[in-house]
Amino acid sequence: MKTKAWLFLILANLFWAGNMVFGKSVTADFPPVWASFLRWVIAASVLLPMAQLIEKPSWIQVWRKNWSLLLFMSLTGIVIYTLLTYTALQHTSSTNGSLINSLTPALVSTLSFLFLKEKIGLRQGAGLALSLIGVLIVLTKGQLLAVFGTRYNAGDAILLAAVFLWAVYSIVSKRAQHLPPITFVAFTAFLGVFLMIPLLFMQPLHPERVTPFGITGILYLGLFPSIGSFLFWNRGIKELGAGKASITMNLMPIFTAGLSVLFGQPLLISQGIGGAIVIAGMLLSANLMSRKQAASKAEDERQHRGDIALKLALQNEKKHS
């Protein structure tokens, strides 16, 4: 079960890496409000019938019992977070954006410790630090001290606020575990679309500026980061907890670098080394059993099965005697 949860989290971050790549290009065609609105219109159009077909929820009952939670999650994770991210991408570089996003695991772990009393074990803390080092190696091209010489701007401050909101979303999402996963994301997406309608008049759309690549980007944003990432992320948090799940967000810069290679950019040695360090940190934080522990557990299971078999054999012998 935990292996599947880690896989879900990896896929969620892969799709989010695409969100960073396509998001910056999409905002050249669409204002941030329209990019956010159209993204979640597409997502809600798919999620609502999917939830009805698979989970068959009682929508009115779900709303009556959870309206405050759903409204809060929609405001933080759908409306404000998305708007801040696309606004920030208009003013900051992808490198700065990735650097600031790398603060998310530490922030989520801290908030989880403060409000959810989730303990940060030695292995998890070491893995978190190791992953962060790997991220910095990728972002600074192996020159770690360059992080102190980076020039920051208003976009960086906006993205920092977005990262904080995402950390809050991840923490509070634990309270939504009782809700069917597709229904939960569908409801928050629908509320987000409704809440963004008044904001559309603040940033008018210019259809003549829209390109086929921009439309393709919007479709990607509406399907993969909005549906796939949110479903996988919420499932991963449910299984592993917010603090441990957030460590996988250090994979985003690695995936972003990989996607950049597909668009013709070369892969640097520092990116390969940093990516390996990030993965090592993730495996350490995953708290996987050592070989000795695994062997001991397997031996206990074999002994347990042997005891059951012996007991059954004695019972059969007694019946036939």
Steps between C-alpha positions, in 0.01 A plus 500: 500500500780744589686418179192596301464821701859601416433426133190722509702783652773466238243520220336801665829687498576397142172657388570810712840535336313519170282766659810715558620447142166557327377754756764756414422466128123505553515831688639658183164429333261511795490736800556312829131517596390354168771234505384392846131519409526302175726242663244422769204518261659213308579311820151544646338392172685168525495448877130561567367225269791274601407534868133438425580190294757344735418620853132603463507755784207685650616847395258693721586292804874536438458877478285530812743302716825639360424840348751696710781252432423483126484877473830546682677234293369650178611851594851395606584214261297591192440874478771691687785250457447467124461875448812578700703237314411625152541862606844422640604323177445827316762674713756240606724246334433127509826456695388736775158335499647153542728621776210645697288188443780293652411663834162324500605169663672675790202731547247215489707291741523794742127569486424128535715489811339812649133432423468125430766385746664294223846411623799572278720194542875495454474317166230734372692808606823373345316407180338843489836673534661272241221562250525875552874486429430308181245761391747783562766318297260480206383859529845652545672270247728366770592843639322486837623841614326655199172473692609800708578705191165450331302817441140475614197702391130551568417176321712309749307651792170407332617143445616478861145589608369230264735242654374588847140460386580160348655391829180606679292313240705184555457521877125568497434235232544237773155607624350402164607136514145387570384637164520296178817623323351580159197665656721716719714632213194539274317704764795730569561545125135594442505746789825645370351564157197668656715718727725614214221628274490852652879524462487450122400863449819619670724347229323501163587230248634595155404214264727631223803423718404137556715249310455126435786432744318701767183296446702177522655625822160579653378148414806351667452716810134403523560125472832400654594743781138574590357147495790258519721694741225595744356147516843340537618760752197465728528119484870518590435728798229264621743208504826665610411828672563855382854530633638188335302547177627855453858374465417382148449863395879520478461292184332789318822678399642166385197428286503858374860457387407175327207661318729784396726243334204383295462859381859504378695620804816300592518287816778619730717271713391695807138420419573128486696506827240715674218277377673191641544674837132601508390142431736373771350747746150387408586134556655587836191697603273219384627310804526175308595195702858387497587154368539376855158628599341361185660159554391495864144585405495236229633242745227588752236460231638160396508387862142619550383308193690192626327519838161518332581204274618295800186583693278393210697175461455416869128572475464267200699229674279530805185467286623181334623337824 
